Amino acid sequence: MLYRLLEGLDRTLDIHRQSTPRDVLYDRICEANDDPYVVVLDEVDQLEEKDVLYDLYTLSHISLILIANDEQEFYSNLGDRLYSRLTGSERVQFDPYSLDEIVAILDARANSGLADGVVSREQMELIADRAAGDARVAIGILRTAARKASRGGAESLTTEIIDAAVPDTRSELRQKTIEQLSHDQQVLYEIIEDHGETTPGTLYEEYEQRCDDPKSRRSVRNYLGKMEHYHLIDADGEKRARVYRLSESAFGARNS
């Protein structure tokens, strides 16, 4: 992460991504104090070495914007000194998009990419409802439906075309999400897929066997939490009685 930050600061001359010690990377960031910088870290709850956040927090020329999927999980894994700093920071809660907000997003996309009359307001509301507050899913449904209409020679979308586009979109986005997982996360996903369902103990034991450099149990829990957040897996039960299985819920829709 420090190397990526140095890349953004254009300070990677004579720095090697793999072999340069962390202290050297940090010192180089300290020296890059000619101008103030804002560092935005997405999915910071997945960051394994969170103590690096404290080091960055102490630098006067660095301002941090931290984005987390699970705020409670993020704070539960912080050391005391970092926790005391960040709990006093300003927090912004992003709620799921409302139906009207998603319709506005779709309307902008339709105006720039589709001919007039291809999709109606009512159909955009239907797409927004199917997306369950997820703008990425809604945009994907609109795109897939437009392709289906074009291939079928239809001049405008229909309810049938939209309904047919929903599972295709969810499948496509699910596959893209799987491909974007790290190697360790993909190994965990494959183990769950192979077993159908598995307990944390069995899952971690097999994960250790399949990986040359397995991460800690805490890191694995974070990985599983991310996959659960993105509806790739479901988890039932608590602690040792917990069971993981591949998610059967629709991509982008919360389990009810």
N, C-alpha and C positions, 0 to 999 in steps of 0.2 A: 504494500500500500504506500509506503514512503517513497518507493521508486516511482510509482505512478504520479505521486504528488510532485516529485522533482521533474518529471517529464512535463507536467503542466507549467512548471516554473522555468522550463528550458535550462535546467541546471544538471543535466546528466552527462556532460562531457567528462570522460575518464571514469565514469561510474558504471559498474556492471550489475545487472539486475540480480543475478544469483549469488555472486561471490563477494560483493561489497558488504562489510559488516553494517548492522543496523545503526550503530553509533555514528559511523561515518555519514550515513544517509541523513540522520537527524542533524548532525552538525552542519551539513550542507544546506538544509532547510533553515537552520538558524541564521546562516550567513546571508540568505536571500531575503534580507530585510529592507531593501531599498524602497519597496512599495508594500502597502497592505494587501492581503489576499483573503478571499473567502473560499473555504474548502467545503465542498458539498459531498457528503458520504451517504450513498444510498444503501439500504439494507444493512445498516451498521450493526443491527442485532446479530448478523451472521459473521461479524469480524471476530476472529479467533483471539488475537492478542489485543485486547481492549485497552491495555495499559498505554498503548501508543497514543490513545486519545488524550490522556493526561499530559503527555509530553507536548502535544500540539496545543492543548488548551493553555499551557503556560506561556506560549509565545505571543508577544504583544502584536505582532504583525499578521497573525493568523486568526481569522474568525471561523468558527465551525457551524455548519448546518448539518445536523444528523437526522437521517430519515430511517425510521424503523417500522417494520410490519407489526411487531409485538412490543409495545412499550414496557409492559410488565416484565416480559422475559429479558429485555435488554437491561433494565435496571437491576434485576435479580442477580446478574452475573458480573456486576461491577465491583471493584475494590472500594474500600471505604473512602479514600481520599478523592477518587474520581466521582463517586456517588454524591459526595457532599458538594462538589462543584456543579455537577450537571443538574441536580434537583432544583437548584436556584435559577436555572436557565428558563427562558421563555419557551413555552410549548404551544404548538399549533396542531389541533386535531383535524384530520381530514376525514370527513364522513363520506360514505358512498354517494355518488352522483344521484340526484333526484331524477325522476322521469323527464321532467321539463329540461333539465340541464343536459341530459344525454340527447334529447331531441334537438336541442340547439347545436350540439356538436355534430350530430348527423346531418342537420340541415346545412351547416357550413360545408361539410364534405360533399354533400349532394350538389350544392350550388357550384362547387369548383370542379366536380368530376363527372356529373351526370347531366343529361339533357333535361330540360323542363318537362315536368309531368311524369317522369319515370317513377318517382316515389312520392306518395302523398304524406301529409302530416299524420294521418291515422296509421299509416304503415310504419312510419318512423316511431310512433308511440308503441306499436306492436313490437318492433325490434328492440326498443329500449326496455320494454317489459321482459322480453326474453333474455336480455343481457343482465338483468338483476343488479343494476348499479355499476356494472363494469364497462367503462367506455371502450376499452380495447376489444371486448367481445362484441359490443354493439357495432363498432366500425367494421369488424371482421364479418359479421352477419350481413351488413349492408354490401360490403364488397363481394362476398360470395354470392349473395342473391342477385346482384347486378350481373355477375358473370353467368350465372345460370340463365337469367332472362335473355342475355345476349346470345348465348349458345342455342337457346330454344327458339329464337326469333321473336320473342315477346317485346313489345314496345314499352311496357311498364311492368313493375313488380306486382305480384299477386300474393295473397295470404299463403297460398300453397307453395309458391316459390320461396317465400321467407321461411316458412316452417321447414322446408327441405334444406335450407341453408344453415339452420341452427346446428344440427349435429355435425355437419361437415366442418363448420367453423370451430366448434369446440374441440373436435378431433385434431384439427390443424394446429390450434393454439396449444393444446396439450402436448403435442409432439415437439413443438418449438420450445416449450418450457423444459421438457425432458432433455433436449439437446443442449440447453443452456446450463444445465446442472454441472457442477464440478465433477471431477473423476470420482471422488469419494461419495458424493451424493448419488451418482449414477450406479455405483456399486451397491449402495443401500437399496435403491429402487429395484435393481435387478434381483437382489436377494428376496425382497418382499414379493416380487412378481413370481419368482421360482417357487416360493413356499405357499403362496396363496394368502396365508396369514402367518404371523410369527410374533413371538414375544421379544422384549428388549434384550434379554440375555442371549437367546439364540441368535438374534440378529447381529449383536455385537461380536459374538464369537466367530460367526462366519465372515463378518466384515474384516476382522483381524486376519483371518486366513487368506482372504482374497487380496488384501492390500499389502504392499511392501512397506509402507510407512503409515500405518493406521493412526488416526487422530484419537484424541481422548474421548471418553464417554460423554463429557459435557459438549464437546464439539459435535458429536454424533447426534445428541439430543437437539442441538440447534439446527442441524441439517434436516432432521426429521420434522422439526417444527416448521421449517421453511416449506418443505414438500407438502405438509398438511395445509399450510396457509394457501398454497397454490392449487389445492384440491387434487394433488397427485396421489395422496394416500389418505386414509382415514385411521384414526386411533380411538380405541374404546378401552375403558378401564383406567385404573391408576397404578402407578409404580410397577411392581413385578407382575401384576395381573393385566397389565396393559397389552393390547394386541394391535398390531399394525397390519393393514391390508391395503391393496390398491383401491383408490376411490372410485365408486360407481356414480358419484354425484356429477351433475352437469358442470362442465368447466365454467367458472365464473359465477356459479350460483352457490350461495351459502346453503349448508345443510339446514333443514328446518327441524 
